[in-house]
Amino acid sequence: MFLVFRVFLLLSVTSGYIHKGSIWVYNSQHKSVEKAGAISGGGRYKILQKGGRCSGAYWYQLSTGHWVCSPYFITSKKSPGGLKNWIDHMFNRQYFSGTGNLTHLGVSLKKIKNGKWRKLSQLRGFLPSYKFLLGQEPYVKTFSGGYVSSRSIKPLKPSSLMGLNVKSDDFPVAFIISSQAKLYKKSGGSYVPWKSIAKYSVRPVVKHSDGWYSVKYAPFAFLKPSDITVAPKIPQLLSGVKEDEHWLHVDISEKIMYAMKGKNPVRIMLFAASRKTMKGIHRIFLKRVYQNYDLQNVSDGYFLEAVPYVLYYNKGFAIHAAYWHDNFPIHETHGCINLSMKDARWLFTFMSPVFPRGYIELRSRKGMGSRVRIVG
């Protein structure tokens, strides 16, 4: 009789939804173990089974294999579905920045009315949720729940930079990195400016003995070496990589990233980094669809909200999108690797672990995250 009742109970609960906020997920029914990730947003998560009691709730196993325990996870008899695709949600959003070196951020409406503000150094970027009036003053609510006067902000223009899908016989390949770059024609023994070529254009090239490059499929057109950075050849296969394994080769000196499948190149991307960037061989251990970076009380302090497509590979070092600048590959970072929004989104889905719908954060199981080799 008890067994029949328990089976009926499990069959009657098929899904669960989040009442508010976000919820941690775990690999087992123990909150003492390391968190496996986090879920957020609307829709209903498929429940595989009900577990034991936990603090203020029951454990439930999701279709991803993870377990949740939260009073804000509400079970339902309704069919699962409608989970938010956070990867798409963060794409093509209009970001803004502060207009000065110091920006007043309201933590709550109550504190704004009482004249209490948080003073931010370098509001480099944030994602607005909506606009509203407080008295006669126009405000913007930020993605994370803060409030900024709309008189002290400006829109950020997204970068046009996008990597190139490549095959083995495309190399060498050149990225145009100068906004003043030109194509040249050869006249006698000299190179003569011919016509402009857009920054971030990508061309397969042929290197000549004098250091100049000609465009592979237009051999009469030449590129000045100082206007380009070149991916010269396919990177050497990383030891232990399987035939169909996705991995990443990052060359700091070239400022070019190679997304690889086994021994074959898939895509090359231009990036920005710094001398502080951690080199060596690593694995992606944590993926976050967005991350706030808040560094204050230092000489070069800054605030960045909702930085998208974050791939952590060694402690606090990560690869992520950079919406606040368009100076690839010249921009000097604080140690992370910056990609354009388009390339960061592409890489986020290319690298393991696979990111399910409804998740905003996912930790790799030990030894399972995609490998990253950083040299130069």
N, C-alpha and C positions, 0 to 999 in steps of 0.2 A: 504493500500500500504506500509506504514512504517513497519507494523507488519510482512508482507511477506518478506520485505528486511532484517529485523533483524533476522528472523528465518533462512534465506538463509546464512547470515553472520555467524551465530553460527554453522550451519551445515558444512560450508566450512572450518572452523578451528577445526581440530580434535586433534591436538597434539602440543606440544611445546618442544624445546630443548634448552640447555644451551650453549650460544655462548662461554663463558669463565668463569673460576672461579667457585664459588659455589653461591647459591642463598638462601636467607632466605625465609621461608614459615610461614604463619600466619593462625590463626583460623577464621579470619574475614577480611573484606576489610579495615583494619585500621593498619597502621604501628605503631601507638602509643601503641597498645596492645602488650603483651609479645610474643616474637617469639615462634613459635611452633616447629621449627626445621630448617634443611637446606638440600638442595639437591645438587648433584654434579655428574659429569661424563657424558658419552655419552648416546645415546639413546633418545627416545621421550616419553614425559609424556602425558598421556591422559588428555584432557581438557573436563570438564563437562559443563562449561559455562563461558561467558565473563562478567566481572563486569564493574564498573565505571572507570573513569580515575584516575591515580595516578601520582606520580612524574616521568615524562618522559616516561610513559608507560600506560598500562591498567592492571586492575586486571583480573586474570584468576584463576578459581577454578579447582584444579586437582582431579583426581579420588579418592584420599585419603581424600578429603574434605577440604584440606588446600588451601589457596590462595597465589598466587605469584604476585609480582609487581616488575619488573626489566627490564631495557632496554636490558639486556643480555639474557632474556628469549624470544626466537624467535618462533612465531607461524608458523604452517605448516598444509597443507592439507593431509600430509602423515599419514599412520597408526601409532599408538603408539606402542612402544615395544623397546627391546634391552637395557633396563636400567641395569646399573651395579649393581651387587650384592656385595655391599661393605663388607659384612660380610665374604664372601668367598675370596674377593680380598685381605684382610689383613692377611689371614691364610697361613701358610707355606712359609713365606717370610724370606729371609736371612738378619738378622740385624747385624750391626757392632758397635764397640765402639772405642773410642780413646785409644791410647796406653800409654798416660801419664796423669798427673794430670791437664795439661793445653793444650788445643787444639785451634788452630787458625781456625776460621770459616770465610769464605768469604761471605759477604752478597750479593755481586754481582760481576760479572766478571770485571766490571770497577774499583771497589774498590780494587780487587786483583791486577790488573795491576798498580794501584797507591800505592800499599803497605799498604793498610788500611784493618785491620783485626779486627774481634771481638774475644777477648780472652775468651774462655769458661773454667770454672772450671768443671772438671769431665764430659767429654762427654761420659756418660755411655752407650748411645745407640742411633743409628739413622738408618734410612732405606734408602739405596742408590737407586737412580733412574737409573743412567748410569755413565760410566767412560769416560774420555776424556783427551787429552793432551793440556796443555796451555804452549806453547813453548816446553821445554823439561821436564816439571813437570807434573806428572800424578795426576789428580784430580777425585773426585767423586762428582756428584751433589746429594744432599739429597732430600728426599721426600718433604720437605717444601721449597725447592728452594735455600738452602745454598750450599757452596762449601768447601770441605775438601781435603787436600792432602792425596792421597791414601798411602803415605809412613808412615802415622801416625795413621793408623787404623788397626783393626783386626776383624775377624769374631767372632760372638757369637754363641756358641753351644746351641741349644734349649733343654729345659728340657724334659725328658722322662716321667715326672709325668702326670698321668691321673687318674681321679676319677673312682669310681665303681658304676654302676647301681645296685641298691639293692631292696630287698623285705623285708617285715616285719620280716620274720623268719630268716634273715641272721645275725641279731645282736647277740652279739657284733662283730665288725669288726675292724681289726688292720691294720694301715699303718706302713710299715717299714720306719724309718726315719734316720737310721744310715747306712753309706756306708760300715761299718765293721760288719754288723749284720750277725748272724749265726742262723741256726736251731740247737737245742740241742736234745739229747736223754737222757732219765733218766736211770741212772745206780745205783742201790741201792738207796741211799738217795740223790744222787748228780746229777746235770745236766752236761752232757759232750758235748762239741762242736762236731757237726756232719758234717754240710756242710754249705756253704755260701748261703745267700738269698739276692737277689738284693734290693737295696734301692728303695723305692716307691712301692714295691710289696704290694698287699692288700689281706688279708685273713680273712674270718670269723673265730672266735676263741672262746675258752671256758676258763674262768678264774678259777684258782685254789686257794685254801685257802692260799697258800704261796706267792701269788701275781704273779706267772708265768702264762703264757697262753699256751694252746695247740691249734694246728690248728684243726679246727672243723672237717674237712674231712680227717685228717691224725693225729689222736689222739696220736700217738707215737712221733710226732714232737712238740718241745716246743720253745717258744719265750721269750727272756729276757725282762722284763718290760722296761728297759732303752733304748731298741732298737726300741720301737714302741710307737705310740700314738693310743688310742682306742676310737672308737665311741661305747659307751656302750649300748645305747638303742635308740628307736625312740623318738624324742623330743615331749614334750607335745604340743597338738594342740593350736595354737594361737587363742585367742578369736575373734569371728566374721568371721573366715575364712570359706568359703563355701566348699562344698564337692569336687568340681573339680578345686578349686582355686590354682594357683601356688604361692608358697611363700618360704621364705628362713629362716632357723635357723642357726645362726653362733655362735659357742662356742669358745671364745678366749682362754680359758684354755686348751681345747682339741686340738685347732687348726684344727678343723674339721667343715666343712660346710655341711648342710643337705638341699638339694633341695626337697621340699615337694609338693605333690598334695593333698590338703585337709589334711586328717590325715595319708596319706600313704607316705612313703619315696620313692624317685625316684632315687636319686644319692647322694653319699657322696664324698667330695673333701677336699684335704689337702690344707692349705693356709698359708700365712705369714701375720702378722699384727704387732701391737705394743701396748704399754700401752696408747698411744695417741688415739687409734682407738675409735671412738664414739660408745657408747653402747645405748641400748634402742630399741624402736619399730619405724620403719621408713617405708617410701615408696620410691620406685625408682621414681625419678621425672625427670631424664634426662638420655638419652642413647646417647653416642657418639661412633661411630665406631673407632675413633682414637682421640688422644689428645696429644699435646706437653706439657711437663712440663719443665719450664725454671726457675731455682732458682739460681741466682747469687748474688755476693756481700755479702755472708755469709760464715761462716767457713766451713760448709759442703755443699756448693753449688753444683749444678749438672744440667745437661741438658739431657733430654730424649725426643726423637722425635718419633712421631707416635705410642704412647702407645695404643695398641688396646683393644677394647671391654670394654669401660668404662661405669659403671653404678653408677650414683650419687644417694646417698640416704639421705645425710644431708649436706647442704651447700657444702663445698669443699671436703667432705669425699666421697670416691668412692671405688668400687670393680673393679679391672681391671687386665688384663694380665701383667705379668712381664717377659720380654724376656732377661733382663740383669743379672739375677742371677738364680741359680739353687740350692738354699739353703732353701728349704721348709722343715719344718715350722720355721726354726731357724732365718732366716733373719729378722732384725728389720726394719720396714718401717717408713715413716714419718707420719703415721696415716691411710693411705689407706690400703685396703685388697688386697694382691697379690695372683693371681692364675696362674697356668701354662697356656700356650697358648691354649692347647686343652680344658681345663676345662673352661677357660674364654669365649671361643667361644661358647661352649655348653650352658653356663649359660646365655649368651647374648641373645640367641634365646629362652630360657626357660622363662625368666622373661618378664613381660609386661612393656611397651607397645610393640605390634608387630611392627617389624621394616620393612618397605616396601623397595622394590628395588629402587635404585636411591637416597636413603636418606643416609646422613652421620651423622645426628643428629636428635633426636626426643624427644620432651618434653611430659611427661604424662599429660593428662587432670586431673584436680584436683580430688584426691581420687581414681584414676584409676590405678596407678602404682603398681606393685607387692610389697607386704609387706616384710620387712626384720626385723627379731628380732636378736639383737646381745647381747649376755650375756657373763659372765665370767670375 
